């Protein structure tokens, strides 16, 4: 079983890992359309051996976040959950505190901390603030699904 880690949001991303922790695919949401993202998720289901189990970060609106940005964020989050549901990709929601604690990278919102952890665990890939959390969410999921 492959693990799909999803960091929702317009500047988030998704990473697909194999059982052994090999990076299969990385998607930067800011560089792709909604159709591109849905198509990529659909391609992950080629056969039962590669059908992923997804971990999506459980998020909520933030204090002082504007109405428009809250709506856009919720729209994107709902889109991702909808695609997973439509494709029958099982998923679990995980809080940032849970996966960050398990991987020893409590960031308190500082993306540099999680980016550095992603680079440490997966040094052969160049991580960005858009994609680092997704690989860490996937790695968290891979470790608990063993």
Secondary structure, 3 states (H helix, E strand, C coil): CEEEEEECCCCCEEEEECCCCCEEEEEEHHHCCHHHHHHHHHHCCCCCCCCEEEEEEECCCCCCCCHHHHHHHHHHHHHHHHHHHHCCCCEEEEEHHHHHHHCCCCCCCCHHHHHHHHHHHCCCCCCCCCCHHHHHHHHHHHHHHC
